[in-house]
């Protein structure tokens, strides 16, 4: 089949080559414009690339006009190349105006080669026809990436060799072109295509792009100057070839020199944007590791280029819907944000959790989902705005939200009915010891290329105070099986107040009010009972004023640990190794029963797991925490 396609290509290209050059040029231009309308995937790619390059500079209408001009120019140059391949060097030269060729000749110092930096601008195949303009006594070679189809690969190389180009395949390594340069010859290297995992991540039009360091590395190793050549389409079957250089050598670091090459390339493209090969995923998002900190070459910014000037890589994080789960995903969010300097992180969350996410400086924007908001409404809210999405919840709806929004890369765990919604599937953990739920989210960040810090939380130093405030959360939204006895909480609060003068502040949701009222009554009202009376933002502020939180297994427990407030948590029906509070100032009180953890909402037996935790041991734990260097 590949040979049949090759034969068809040769027949078509041969037929076009029979036409006069201007006729073939105009025919290609017309067909290229038609392709703009008949090839929607390529049209979308070109418009996306142009949007990246000229964000804030050109209106959507201007981008569409430029895209049409690009398709027309690309078609014209493609058809013209079929004819040019059959013409003599003299006939081709009559169609090309050359500017500043003396720069190449001056750069060719005795005993030194020249690295010719090329890009896919205009009719770049013209460069092969102009070998006869090389410096006297020098050969011209080209480093090329072999085509996957052997028939086309042989055809292209034969056409280039006809004009005296010496080919060097990348698959054979770079010892050959290095030796070629050291012999004083000219080596051509294309520098403007996506370089994959082996490239240097450096700005092109302000957005990080994987760029081949080959040209810079060859120049540094051999001492050869870098000279740039660009080809522009100036009219019907007319072109202009412009030589620039030598490029400044402000650094001997190949990565830094590669960054400088990209700046030079951008200037060349801006001269005639319709000429560059926009039908190429130049700013391709790597799969799966689009967070760049673990890449061998990493990110290099040109001298004087601030990270804040980078165009943002837009990351959406679809938050979990429960406070505790959201807090446990916070270390993953930090790792994601630290994964690349151009990251701009937006969290999409239920409105009730928005104030929690606003406590994190790593978050640039918080988008909220209102109660009973429709799926389509949520999808419209995030449509067309993001490069990737992390879907923390496992629900079908959250996967559909990002898929309907058209976000190209969607990271999450594979669950039932989510096979098409999630297209970057995080591997399931291998069987083994219990791991904390925080690692469920960290695995998503690691899969995308983030580095995971060894310490997930940091202690917050709290200044000494007299009569400290201690927070108490006696409820648990999941069910009564997670709640220590209210009378026991009251007994602990009474004893601690008598011994330390601590002030107690009861917190919780509206459903916790009956329990909170019971405890407050046993304390003769000598406490601050705020259960059901605070918004999440107010809860955060009230917690920050406390020197300790005594709690069941609750979302507030995780929130306090996140804020740096010491936590003393009582566990029974749940597993603290899975969902316990994190941090050096957090402690869990638990006595394992035969039936625990059962993860039930209500205890069907005698509540032995909670009954075994005594008032005396909780009182002593609170007193010890208040006397520690972190507390009082």
BAPATI-118820 format. One record per residue (C-alpha): residue in one letter; z, x, y. Coordinates in steps of 0.25 Angstrom, whole numbers, m for minus. Example, Ala and Ser with C-alpha at 12.3 -4.5 7.8 and 13.67 -1.06 7.14 Angstrom:
residues 2
+------+-------+-------+-------+
: type :    up :  east : north :
+------+-------+-------+-------+
:    A :    31 :    49 :   m18 :
:    S :    29 :    55 :    m4 :
+------+-------+-------+-------+
//
This chain:
residues 632
+------+-------+-------+-------+
: type :    up :  east : north :
+------+-------+-------+-------+
:    X :     0 :     0 :     0 :
:    X :     3 :    11 :    10 :
:    X :   m10 :    18 :     7 :
:    X :   m17 :     4 :    10 :
:    X :   m10 :     3 :    23 :
:    X :   m14 :    17 :    26 :
:    X :   m28 :    14 :    23 :
:    X :   m28 :     1 :    32 :
:    X :   m22 :    10 :    43 :
:    X :   m33 :    20 :    42 :
:    X :   m44 :     9 :    42 :
:    X :   m38 :     3 :    54 :
:    X :   m35 :    15 :    62 :
:    X :   m49 :    21 :    58 :
:    X :   m56 :     8 :    64 :
:    X :   m48 :     9 :    77 :
:    X :   m52 :    23 :    78 :
:    X :   m66 :    19 :    78 :
:    X :   m64 :    12 :    91 :
:    X :   m65 :    19 :   105 :
:    X :   m51 :    24 :   109 :
:    X :   m49 :    14 :   121 :
:    X :   m53 :     2 :   112 :
:    X :   m43 :     6 :   101 :
:    X :   m33 :     8 :   112 :
:    X :   m35 :    m6 :   118 :
:    X :   m35 :   m12 :   104 :
:    X :   m22 :    m6 :   100 :
:    X :   m16 :   m10 :   113 :
:    X :   m20 :   m25 :   111 :
:    X :   m15 :   m25 :    97 :
:    X :    m2 :   m18 :   101 :
:    X :     0 :   m29 :   111 :
:    X :    m2 :   m40 :   100 :
:    X :     8 :   m32 :    91 :
:    X :    18 :   m34 :   101 :
:    X :    17 :   m49 :    99 :
:    X :    15 :   m49 :    84 :
:    X :    25 :   m39 :    79 :
:    X :    39 :   m44 :    84 :
:    X :    48 :   m34 :    76 :
:    X :    41 :   m23 :    84 :
:    X :    41 :   m30 :    97 :
:    X :    56 :   m33 :    96 :
:    X :    58 :   m18 :    92 :
:    X :    50 :   m13 :   105 :
:    X :    57 :   m23 :   114 :
:    X :    71 :   m19 :   108 :
:    X :    67 :    m4 :   110 :
:    X :    62 :    m7 :   124 :
:    X :    75 :   m15 :   127 :
:    X :    83 :    m3 :   123 :
:    X :    75 :     7 :   132 :
:    X :    74 :    m1 :   144 :
:    X :    87 :    m9 :   144 :
:    X :    90 :   m13 :   158 :
:    X :    77 :    m7 :   163 :
:    X :    66 :   m18 :   159 :
:    X :    67 :   m33 :   158 :
:    X :    63 :   m40 :   145 :
:    X :    50 :   m43 :   151 :
:    X :    47 :   m29 :   154 :
:    X :    51 :   m25 :   140 :
:    X :    42 :   m35 :   134 :
:    X :    30 :   m30 :   142 :
:    X :    34 :   m15 :   139 :
:    X :    34 :   m19 :   124 :
:    X :    20 :   m25 :   125 :
:    X :    15 :   m13 :   132 :
:    X :    21 :    m4 :   121 :
:    X :    14 :   m12 :   110 :
:    X :     1 :   m11 :   117 :
:    X :     2 :     4 :   120 :
:    X :     7 :     6 :   105 :
:    X :    m5 :    m1 :   100 :
:    X :   m15 :     6 :   109 :
:    X :   m10 :    20 :   106 :
:    X :   m10 :    17 :    91 :
:    X :   m24 :    12 :    91 :
:    X :   m28 :    24 :   100 :
:    X :   m22 :    34 :    90 :
:    X :   m32 :    30 :    79 :
:    X :   m43 :    34 :    88 :
:    X :   m36 :    46 :    94 :
:    X :   m34 :    52 :    80 :
:    X :   m50 :    53 :    78 :
:    X :   m52 :    59 :    92 :
:    X :   m54 :    73 :    96 :
:    X :   m42 :    80 :   103 :
:    X :   m52 :    81 :   115 :
:    X :   m55 :    67 :   115 :
:    X :   m40 :    63 :   114 :
:    X :   m36 :    73 :   125 :
:    X :   m46 :    66 :   135 :
:    X :   m37 :    53 :   133 :
:    X :   m24 :    60 :   136 :
:    X :   m19 :    65 :   149 :
:    X :    m9 :    77 :   147 :
:    X :     2 :    80 :   157 :
:    X :    10 :    93 :   157 :
:    X :     5 :    99 :   145 :
:    X :     8 :   112 :   151 :
:    X :    23 :   109 :   149 :
:    X :    21 :   111 :   134 :
:    X :    13 :   124 :   136 :
:    X :    24 :   129 :   145 :
:    X :    35 :   125 :   135 :
:    X :    28 :   133 :   124 :
:    X :    35 :   147 :   126 :
:    X :    30 :   159 :   118 :
:    X :    37 :   159 :   105 :
:    X :    43 :   145 :   106 :
:    X :    38 :   131 :   101 :
:    X :    38 :   118 :   108 :
:    X :    45 :   105 :   103 :
:    X :    36 :    94 :   108 :
:    X :    44 :    81 :   110 :
:    X :    35 :    69 :   107 :
:    X :    38 :    54 :   107 :
:    X :    30 :    41 :   103 :
:    X :    24 :    39 :   116 :
:    X :    10 :    33 :   119 :
:    X :     0 :    38 :   109 :
:    X :     9 :    50 :   103 :
:    X :    m2 :    53 :    93 :
:    X :   m10 :    59 :   104 :
:    X :     0 :    71 :   104 :
:    X :    m7 :    76 :    91 :
:    X :   m21 :    76 :    98 :
:    X :   m15 :    85 :   109 :
:    X :   m11 :    97 :   100 :
:    X :   m23 :   105 :   106 :
:    X :   m15 :   105 :   119 :
:    X :    m4 :   113 :   113 :
:    X :     1 :   127 :   118 :
:    X :    m9 :   138 :   114 :
:    X :    m6 :   144 :   101 :
:    X :     5 :   133 :    97 :
:    X :     4 :   123 :    85 :
:    X :     9 :   109 :    87 :
:    X :    17 :   102 :    76 :
:    X :    24 :    89 :    74 :
:    X :    36 :    85 :    67 :
:    X :    34 :    71 :    61 :
:    X :    41 :    61 :    53 :
:    X :    32 :    58 :    40 :
:    X :    27 :    43 :    39 :
:    X :    32 :    36 :    27 :
:    X :    18 :    32 :    23 :
:    X :    11 :    45 :    17 :
:    X :    m3 :    40 :    21 :
:    X :     0 :    38 :    35 :
:    X :     9 :    51 :    36 :
:    X :    m3 :    59 :    31 :
:    X :   m13 :    52 :    40 :
:    X :    m4 :    54 :    53 :
:    X :    m1 :    69 :    50 :
:    X :   m16 :    72 :    47 :
:    X :   m20 :    66 :    60 :
:    X :   m10 :    74 :    68 :
:    X :   m14 :    87 :    60 :
:    X :   m28 :    85 :    64 :
:    X :   m24 :    89 :    78 :
:    X :   m16 :   101 :    74 :
:    X :    m2 :    96 :    73 :
:    X :     7 :   103 :    63 :
:    X :    15 :    92 :    56 :
:    X :    30 :    94 :    52 :
:    X :    36 :    83 :    44 :
:    X :    51 :    80 :    47 :
:    X :    53 :    78 :    32 :
:    X :    51 :    93 :    30 :
:    X :    62 :    97 :    39 :
:    X :    60 :   105 :    52 :
:    X :    59 :   119 :    48 :
:    X :    44 :   118 :    50 :
:    X :    44 :   113 :    64 :
:    X :    55 :   123 :    68 :
:    X :    47 :   135 :    63 :
:    X :    34 :   129 :    70 :
:    X :    42 :   128 :    83 :
:    X :    47 :   142 :    82 :
:    X :    33 :   147 :    80 :
:    X :    30 :   142 :    94 :
:    X :    23 :   129 :    91 :
:    X :    24 :   115 :    96 :
:    X :    32 :   105 :    88 :
:    X :    31 :    90 :    91 :
:    X :    43 :    80 :    88 :
:    X :    44 :    66 :    91 :
:    X :    57 :    62 :    96 :
:    X :    57 :    47 :    99 :
:    X :    59 :    40 :    86 :
:    X :    72 :    36 :    80 :
:    X :    78 :    48 :    72 :
:    X :    88 :    40 :    63 :
:    X :   101 :    46 :    58 :
:    X :    97 :    60 :    61 :
:    X :    94 :    58 :    76 :
:    X :   102 :    61 :    88 :
:    X :   107 :    48 :    95 :
:    X :   103 :    50 :   109 :
:    X :    99 :    41 :   120 :
:    X :    85 :    36 :   122 :
:    X :    84 :    26 :   134 :
:    X :    99 :    26 :   134 :
:    X :   101 :    21 :   119 :
:    X :   105 :    30 :   108 :
:    X :    93 :    33 :    99 :
:    X :    92 :    42 :    86 :
:    X :    83 :    54 :    91 :
:    X :    78 :    65 :    83 :
:    X :    83 :    79 :    87 :
:    X :    72 :    86 :    80 :
:    X :    64 :    90 :    93 :
:    X :    77 :    95 :   100 :
:    X :    82 :   102 :    87 :
:    X :    68 :   109 :    86 :
:    X :    68 :   113 :   100 :
:    X :    83 :   119 :   100 :
:    X :    80 :   127 :    87 :
:    X :    68 :   133 :    91 :
:    X :    70 :   134 :   106 :
:    X :    57 :   126 :   108 :
:    X :    56 :   118 :   121 :
:    X :    54 :   103 :   120 :
:    X :    42 :    97 :   127 :
:    X :    40 :    82 :   127 :
:    X :    26 :    75 :   126 :
:    X :    24 :    60 :   129 :
:    X :    11 :    52 :   128 :
:    X :     8 :    40 :   137 :
:    X :    m3 :    29 :   136 :
:    X :    m9 :    29 :   150 :
:    X :   m21 :    20 :   148 :
:    X :   m32 :    15 :   138 :
:    X :   m32 :    26 :   128 :
:    X :   m26 :    36 :   138 :
:    X :   m14 :    44 :   137 :
:    X :    m5 :    54 :   144 :
:    X :     2 :    65 :   137 :
:    X :    14 :    71 :   145 :
:    X :    21 :    84 :   142 :
:    X :    36 :    85 :   147 :
:    X :    45 :    97 :   145 :
:    X :    51 :   106 :   141 :
:    X :    62 :    96 :   140 :
:    X :    75 :   101 :   146 :
:    X :    84 :   109 :   136 :
:    X :    98 :   106 :   141 :
:    X :   104 :   108 :   128 :
:    X :   102 :   115 :   115 :
:    X :   108 :   104 :   107 :
:    X :    97 :    96 :   100 :
:    X :   104 :    83 :   101 :
:    X :   106 :    84 :   116 :
:    X :    91 :    89 :   117 :
:    X :    87 :    77 :   109 :
:    X :    94 :    68 :   119 :
:    X :    86 :    75 :   130 :
:    X :    73 :    72 :   123 :
:    X :    77 :    57 :   122 :
:    X :    79 :    57 :   137 :
:    X :    65 :    64 :   139 :
:    X :    59 :    54 :   129 :
:    X :    64 :    42 :   137 :
:    X :    58 :    47 :   150 :
:    X :    44 :    48 :   143 :
:    X :    45 :    34 :   137 :
:    X :    49 :    28 :   151 :
:    X :    35 :    34 :   156 :
:    X :    28 :    24 :   148 :
:    X :    37 :    15 :   139 :
:    X :    26 :     7 :   133 :
:    X :    21 :    20 :   126 :
:    X :    33 :    23 :   118 :
:    X :    35 :    19 :   103 :
:    X :    44 :     7 :   105 :
:    X :    41 :     2 :    91 :
:    X :    51 :    11 :    85 :
:    X :    66 :     8 :    83 :
:    X :    70 :    20 :    92 :
:    X :    85 :    15 :    94 :
:    X :    86 :    11 :    80 :
:    X :   100 :     8 :    75 :
:    X :   104 :    16 :    64 :
:    X :   108 :     9 :    50 :
:    X :   119 :     9 :    48 :
:    X :   126 :    19 :    56 :
:    X :   122 :    15 :    71 :
:    X :   135 :    20 :    76 :
:    X :   132 :    35 :    78 :
:    X :   145 :    43 :    77 :
:    X :   142 :    48 :    63 :
:    X :   128 :    52 :    65 :
:    X :   126 :    67 :    63 :
:    X :   119 :    69 :    77 :
:    X :   126 :    58 :    84 :
:    X :   124 :    54 :    98 :
:    X :   119 :    64 :   109 :
:    X :   118 :    60 :   124 :
:    X :   110 :    68 :   134 :
:    X :   117 :    76 :   143 :
:    X :   122 :    68 :   155 :
:    X :   120 :    55 :   147 :
:    X :   133 :    46 :   146 :
:    X :   136 :    38 :   134 :
:    X :   138 :    26 :   143 :
:    X :   123 :    27 :   147 :
:    X :   119 :    24 :   133 :
:    X :   113 :    10 :   131 :
:    X :   122 :     3 :   122 :
:    X :   122 :     1 :   107 :
:    X :   126 :   m13 :   106 :
:    X :   136 :   m16 :    95 :
:    X :   142 :   m30 :    92 :
:    X :   154 :   m32 :    84 :
:    X :   156 :   m46 :    79 :
:    X :   172 :   m47 :    78 :
:    X :   180 :   m53 :    67 :
:    X :   186 :   m67 :    71 :
:    X :   200 :   m64 :    68 :
:    X :   209 :   m55 :    77 :
:    X :   215 :   m46 :    66 :
:    X :   201 :   m43 :    60 :
:    X :   195 :   m41 :    74 :
:    X :   207 :   m31 :    77 :
:    X :   204 :   m24 :    64 :
:    X :   190 :   m22 :    67 :
:    X :   193 :   m15 :    80 :
:    X :   193 :     0 :    74 :
:    X :   179 :    m3 :    69 :
:    X :   175 :    m8 :    83 :
:    X :   180 :     5 :    89 :
:    X :   173 :    14 :    79 :
:    X :   160 :     6 :    81 :
:    X :   161 :     8 :    96 :
:    X :   163 :    23 :    94 :
:    X :   151 :    24 :    85 :
:    X :   141 :    27 :    97 :
:    X :   142 :    29 :   112 :
:    X :   133 :    18 :   115 :
:    X :   140 :     7 :   108 :
:    X :   143 :    m6 :   115 :
:    X :   152 :   m15 :   107 :
:    X :   152 :   m30 :   109 :
:    X :   162 :   m38 :   100 :
:    X :   158 :   m53 :    97 :
:    X :   171 :   m60 :    94 :
:    X :   177 :   m73 :    93 :
:    X :   183 :   m77 :   107 :
:    X :   197 :   m77 :   102 :
:    X :   196 :   m62 :    99 :
:    X :   189 :   m57 :   112 :
:    X :   201 :   m52 :   119 :
:    X :   205 :   m43 :   107 :
:    X :   191 :   m36 :   108 :
:    X :   193 :   m34 :   122 :
:    X :   204 :   m25 :   120 :
:    X :   195 :   m14 :   114 :
:    X :   188 :    m5 :   124 :
:    X :   177 :    m2 :   113 :
:    X :   172 :   m16 :   115 :
:    X :   162 :   m18 :   126 :
:    X :   160 :   m33 :   125 :
:    X :   166 :   m45 :   118 :
:    X :   158 :   m57 :   115 :
:    X :   165 :   m69 :   111 :
:    X :   162 :   m81 :   101 :
:    X :   168 :   m94 :   106 :
:    X :   174 :  m104 :    96 :
:    X :   164 :  m112 :    89 :
:    X :   152 :  m104 :    95 :
:    X :   140 :  m105 :    87 :
:    X :   133 :   m94 :    79 :
:    X :   121 :   m95 :    87 :
:    X :   128 :   m94 :   100 :
:    X :   135 :   m81 :    95 :
:    X :   122 :   m75 :    90 :
:    X :   116 :   m78 :   104 :
:    X :   128 :   m71 :   111 :
:    X :   125 :   m58 :   104 :
:    X :   110 :   m59 :   102 :
:    X :   101 :   m47 :   107 :
:    X :   113 :   m39 :   112 :
:    X :   117 :   m29 :   100 :
:    X :   112 :   m18 :    92 :
:    X :   122 :   m20 :    80 :
:    X :   133 :   m29 :    76 :
:    X :   146 :   m27 :    68 :
:    X :   150 :   m40 :    61 :
:    X :   164 :   m39 :    58 :
:    X :   167 :   m53 :    52 :
:    X :   161 :   m56 :    38 :
:    X :   157 :   m70 :    41 :
:    X :   143 :   m75 :    40 :
:    X :   143 :   m80 :    55 :
:    X :   146 :   m67 :    61 :
:    X :   134 :   m61 :    53 :
:    X :   125 :   m72 :    58 :
:    X :   129 :   m70 :    73 :
:    X :   124 :   m56 :    73 :
:    X :   112 :   m59 :    65 :
:    X :   107 :   m70 :    74 :
:    X :   110 :   m62 :    86 :
:    X :    99 :   m52 :    81 :
:    X :   108 :   m40 :    81 :
:    X :   100 :   m30 :    73 :
:    X :   111 :   m22 :    65 :
:    X :   123 :   m31 :    60 :
:    X :   134 :   m24 :    53 :
:    X :   144 :   m31 :    43 :
:    X :   149 :   m33 :    29 :
:    X :   140 :   m41 :    20 :
:    X :   145 :   m55 :    17 :
:    X :   140 :   m67 :    11 :
:    X :   129 :   m73 :    19 :
:    X :   128 :   m61 :    29 :
:    X :   117 :   m53 :    22 :
:    X :   107 :   m55 :    33 :
:    X :   117 :   m55 :    45 :
:    X :   122 :   m42 :    42 :
:    X :   112 :   m31 :    41 :
:    X :   121 :   m18 :    41 :
:    X :   130 :   m21 :    29 :
:    X :   143 :   m13 :    29 :
:    X :   146 :    m9 :    14 :
:    X :   158 :   m15 :     8 :
:    X :   170 :    m6 :     6 :
:    X :   172 :     0 :    m8 :
:    X :   184 :    m5 :   m16 :
:    X :   197 :     3 :   m14 :
:    X :   210 :     2 :    m7 :
:    X :   213 :    m9 :     4 :
:    X :   207 :    m5 :    17 :
:    X :   212 :   m11 :    30 :
:    X :   202 :   m22 :    36 :
:    X :   200 :   m12 :    48 :
:    X :   191 :    m4 :    38 :
:    X :   182 :   m16 :    35 :
:    X :   177 :   m15 :    50 :
:    X :   178 :     0 :    51 :
:    X :   168 :     0 :    39 :
:    X :   158 :    m7 :    47 :
:    X :   159 :     3 :    59 :
:    X :   158 :    14 :    49 :
:    X :   146 :     8 :    42 :
:    X :   139 :     8 :    56 :
:    X :   142 :    23 :    58 :
:    X :   156 :    23 :    66 :
:    X :   166 :    33 :    64 :
:    X :   180 :    27 :    59 :
:    X :   192 :    34 :    66 :
:    X :   204 :    38 :    57 :
:    X :   213 :    30 :    66 :
:    X :   210 :    16 :    68 :
:    X :   221 :    13 :    78 :
:    X :   229 :    20 :    89 :
:    X :   244 :    19 :    92 :
:    X :   247 :    14 :   106 :
:    X :   259 :    20 :   113 :
:    X :   268 :    10 :   118 :
:    X :   278 :    13 :   129 :
:    X :   293 :    11 :   126 :
:    X :   299 :    m2 :   132 :
:    X :   312 :    m9 :   132 :
:    X :   313 :   m23 :   125 :
:    X :   299 :   m22 :   118 :
:    X :   291 :   m34 :   115 :
:    X :   288 :   m36 :   101 :
:    X :   276 :   m46 :    97 :
:    X :   278 :   m55 :    85 :
:    X :   266 :   m62 :    78 :
:    X :   272 :   m71 :    67 :
:    X :   260 :   m79 :    64 :
:    X :   247 :   m76 :    56 :
:    X :   235 :   m84 :    57 :
:    X :   230 :   m83 :    43 :
:    X :   242 :   m90 :    37 :
:    X :   257 :   m91 :    34 :
:    X :   256 :   m81 :    23 :
:    X :   254 :   m70 :    33 :
:    X :   266 :   m74 :    42 :
:    X :   280 :   m68 :    40 :
:    X :   291 :   m78 :    42 :
:    X :   294 :   m83 :    56 :
:    X :   309 :   m83 :    54 :
:    X :   308 :   m68 :    50 :
:    X :   300 :   m64 :    62 :
:    X :   310 :   m71 :    71 :
:    X :   322 :   m63 :    64 :
:    X :   315 :   m50 :    66 :
:    X :   312 :   m53 :    81 :
:    X :   327 :   m57 :    83 :
:    X :   332 :   m44 :    76 :
:    X :   322 :   m35 :    84 :
:    X :   325 :   m42 :    97 :
:    X :   340 :   m40 :    95 :
:    X :   339 :   m25 :    92 :
:    X :   328 :   m21 :   102 :
:    X :   327 :   m32 :   113 :
:    X :   312 :   m33 :   109 :
:    X :   305 :   m45 :   115 :
:    X :   297 :   m53 :   105 :
:    X :   283 :   m59 :   108 :
:    X :   278 :   m69 :    98 :
:    X :   263 :   m70 :    97 :
:    X :   253 :   m77 :    89 :
:    X :   242 :   m89 :    89 :
:    X :   245 :  m103 :    92 :
:    X :   247 :  m106 :    77 :
:    X :   258 :   m96 :    77 :
:    X :   266 :  m104 :    87 :
:    X :   276 :  m111 :    77 :
:    X :   280 :   m98 :    71 :
:    X :   281 :   m92 :    84 :
:    X :   290 :  m103 :    90 :
:    X :   299 :  m102 :    77 :
:    X :   301 :   m87 :    79 :
:    X :   303 :   m89 :    94 :
:    X :   314 :  m100 :    91 :
:    X :   321 :   m91 :    82 :
:    X :   322 :   m80 :    93 :
:    X :   327 :   m91 :   103 :
:    X :   315 :   m90 :   111 :
:    X :   318 :   m75 :   115 :
:    X :   303 :   m71 :   113 :
:    X :   290 :   m73 :   119 :
:    X :   282 :   m83 :   110 :
:    X :   267 :   m82 :   114 :
:    X :   262 :   m87 :   100 :
:    X :   249 :   m95 :   103 :
:    X :   250 :   m92 :   118 :
:    X :   241 :   m80 :   120 :
:    X :   227 :   m77 :   120 :
:    X :   222 :   m65 :   113 :
:    X :   221 :   m57 :   126 :
:    X :   236 :   m61 :   129 :
:    X :   240 :   m58 :   115 :
:    X :   234 :   m44 :   116 :
:    X :   242 :   m42 :   129 :
:    X :   255 :   m47 :   123 :
:    X :   254 :   m38 :   111 :
:    X :   251 :   m26 :   120 :
:    X :   265 :   m29 :   127 :
:    X :   272 :   m28 :   113 :
:    X :   278 :   m16 :   106 :
:    X :   277 :   m22 :    92 :
:    X :   270 :   m33 :    85 :
:    X :   277 :   m40 :    73 :
:    X :   267 :   m48 :    66 :
:    X :   261 :   m54 :    53 :
:    X :   247 :   m50 :    49 :
:    X :   240 :   m56 :    61 :
:    X :   228 :   m53 :    70 :
:    X :   238 :   m50 :    81 :
:    X :   244 :   m39 :    72 :
:    X :   230 :   m32 :    72 :
:    X :   229 :   m34 :    87 :
:    X :   242 :   m28 :    90 :
:    X :   239 :   m15 :    82 :
:    X :   226 :   m14 :    89 :
:    X :   233 :   m15 :   102 :
:    X :   243 :    m4 :    98 :
:    X :   255 :   m13 :    97 :
:    X :   264 :    m9 :    85 :
:    X :   263 :   m19 :    74 :
:    X :   273 :   m23 :    63 :
:    X :   265 :   m33 :    53 :
:    X :   271 :   m41 :    42 :
:    X :   261 :   m43 :    30 :
:    X :   262 :   m51 :    17 :
:    X :   250 :   m59 :    12 :
:    X :   240 :   m49 :    18 :
:    X :   237 :   m35 :    16 :
:    X :   241 :   m25 :    27 :
:    X :   232 :   m14 :    21 :
:    X :   220 :   m23 :    24 :
:    X :   224 :   m30 :    38 :
:    X :   237 :   m23 :    42 :
:    X :   239 :   m18 :    57 :
:    X :   233 :    m5 :    60 :
:    X :   239 :     7 :    68 :
:    X :   250 :    16 :    68 :
:    X :   260 :     6 :    74 :
:    X :   257 :    m5 :    64 :
:    X :   266 :    m8 :    52 :
:    X :   266 :   m18 :    41 :
:    X :   278 :   m24 :    34 :
:    X :   274 :   m30 :    20 :
:    X :   280 :   m31 :     6 :
:    X :   270 :   m33 :    m5 :
:    X :   272 :   m45 :   m14 :
:    X :   265 :   m47 :   m27 :
:    X :   256 :   m57 :   m21 :
:    X :   252 :   m50 :    m8 :
:    X :   243 :   m49 :    m1 :
:    X :   238 :   m63 :    m4 :
:    X :   230 :   m65 :     9 :
:    X :   234 :   m80 :     8 :
:    X :   237 :   m89 :    20 :
:    X :   249 :   m95 :    14 :
:    X :   259 :   m89 :     3 :
:    X :   258 :   m97 :   m10 :
:    X :   271 :   m91 :   m15 :
:    X :   284 :   m86 :    m8 :
:    X :   279 :   m78 :     4 :
:    X :   285 :   m66 :    m3 :
:    X :   277 :   m56 :     5 :
:    X :   282 :   m60 :    18 :
:    X :   296 :   m64 :    13 :
:    X :   298 :   m49 :     9 :
:    X :   296 :   m44 :    23 :
:    X :   311 :   m45 :    28 :
:    X :   316 :   m47 :    42 :
:    X :   324 :   m34 :    42 :
:    X :   312 :   m25 :    38 :
:    X :   303 :   m32 :    49 :
:    X :   314 :   m30 :    59 :
:    X :   316 :   m15 :    56 :
:    X :   301 :   m13 :    57 :
:    X :   300 :   m19 :    71 :
:    X :   312 :   m11 :    75 :
:    X :   306 :     2 :    70 :
:    X :   293 :    m1 :    77 :
:    X :   300 :    m4 :    90 :
:    X :   307 :     9 :    89 :
:    X :   295 :    17 :    85 :
:    X :   288 :    27 :    95 :
:    X :   276 :    18 :    96 :
:    X :   284 :     5 :    99 :
:    X :   297 :     8 :   108 :
+------+-------+-------+-------+
//
